[in-house]
Amino acid sequence: MDNHDSKYSSPAVALAFLGGAVAGAIVGLLLAPKPGEATRGALKGYARKAEENLLEKAKEARVALDETIERGKHFIAEKTADAEVAARADGRP
């Protein structure tokens, strides 16, 4: 999942998705009014689905962050080892 060619960042995409979902829900309520109890039930269902989606996206973001941290640790370890080898080759202790 290498998104270096992507024009938009993941947080921006997630925010746009959530904004679109909220706008869609509002438009849906305005265009298809229901009795109060039915509307409350629909809103609870929507909120539950939005929470599930948000938690899933948070888990995905955490996995991506953990992978990035691990890659960074390996990169730093490699560069440190390279620097030590170069220093020894120059006769430095």
Helices and strands as residue ranges (DSSP letters): H 10-31, H 36-89
